[in-house]
């Protein structure tokens, strides 16, 4: 236990230490009250009953009743304090875990299954709460109970008391063996629960695709296979626990049999009174539950230890993209954006996605990025808000390396809309104002008008209509327009648009482009363009090929001088046409 990852939970336990001490004290007082009952019984048997003084029985019986009442009251107090302290501890760890997840980079989230993160934030934290709030407290109480009872037993009859104390030896040996075996299985169960959560989440979010291709049978089989695997592992853990508990139960029963036999001889030779034997047996019986509970406590401890390991795997991950020590916030920017010798490679990638990127955007200028599919356009624009960091060179805003700016400051001045718009299970208003919660109704209405998203006023509750998880209650074009409104509502000085018009029909696209033209007039913008018609919004075009910018100029200049640019636009136009025909 000394090397257990649970020791790392101590900073969260420390603020609740007073409550946990109160739990232990209440528990020990309750145990003390229950221990006193056999001693009262001894007094009754050896006193009034042996002497035939019936009138003296009632006060002692009332004392036993009072002790039982005190024990019940203390048990209620202990459980109440337990629940309050343990749930507060769980909430604090969960808050820190969630906040840390928000600080971690996009690359981290792309490399982790969401179900694994979900299981850590729910199931694993619940496991730690149960152990810290109940298992740990009962471990302390049971150890103190064992020591107290054994001390009383030795006082009542030393040889039998020492015999009872020796029963701890096989218990410790069995517990050590159990811990080694159960630790591995506990980790497997929790990892497989995370895999199953991922399976369920992906099936829920991808239900349209599953139904469209008629693959419900296939995904059901995949789910059942994972479910059966988890069940087999859980049954293995149950078998290990059952074997341990079954063997553990033998120890107090054998001890009790030895005490009965030895106690009978002790009463016979006069070294122990009859009342003393009854009290001795009652106290030995009080040790049965602590011994049996030891199996549950140790199992919970191993599960909590594994859960803590899994949680700190996340908490120990350092944010790759974070504020530098001397990062500064800028209240206002002009909007000059410059790429100087920028290169970029994904972690674990075979090579750089981008290299030798040099591009200069004047304040208020709109530059379109054109290139074949997979050439790195999205990667390039993702570097501006620091969703990823450059691996070479630098990106400047008004002469400042963006890594020298605080993330909050940078992202306040950079608006982003991606090709695949993500909406949250919230109202239209909350989704659009996500990046500018203080924006007023006028700014909100203007952003919706720019994005040609007036359809929101026709929804059942207007701007307060909840759009459902990932916005799937809306069409692709509607989601894209709301994402565009979200990007422009704060009127950022730099706007990054990753093909934000791809899901719009021709008529809506024309209306949005017209409104965008007014916004872009005073904003520095970087547009990833697939549709040739969108190029009309750009002052210049940067042609991306082979991971670097091959040419920069107006659309007409590149059409005249760069054959591969013409070929790329031709392919894009054909792809858009085919998508339109399919639609």
Secondary structure, 3 states (H helix, E strand, C coil): CCCCHHHHHHHHHHCCHHHHHHHHHHHHHHHHHHHHHHHHHHHHHHHHHHHCCHHHHHHHHHHHHHHHHHHHHHHHHHHHHHHHHHHHHHHHHHHHHHHHHHHCCHHHHHHCCHHHHHHHHHHHHHHHHHHHHHHHHHHHHHHHHHHHHHHHHHHHCHHHHHHHHHHHHHHHHHHHHHHHHHHHHHHHHHHHHHHHHHHHHHHHHCHHHHHHCCCHHHHHHHHHHHHHHHHHHHHHHHHHHHHHHHHHHHHHHHHHHHHHHHHHHHHHCCCCCHHHHHHHHHHHHHHHHHHHHHHHHHHHHHHHHHHHHHHHHHHCCCCCCCCCCCCECCCCCCCCEEEEEEEECCCCCCCCCEEEEEEEECCCCEEEEEECCCCCHHHHHHCCCCCCCCCEEEEEECCEEHHHECHHHHHHHEEEECCCCCCCCCEHHHHHCCCCCCCCHHHHHHHHHHCCCHHHHHCCCHHHCECCHHHCCCCHHHHHHHHHHHHHCCCCCEEEEECCCCCCCHHHHHHHHHHHHHHHCCCEEEEECCCHHHHHHCCEEEEEECCEEEEEECHHHHHHHCHHHHHHHHHHHHHHHHHHHHC
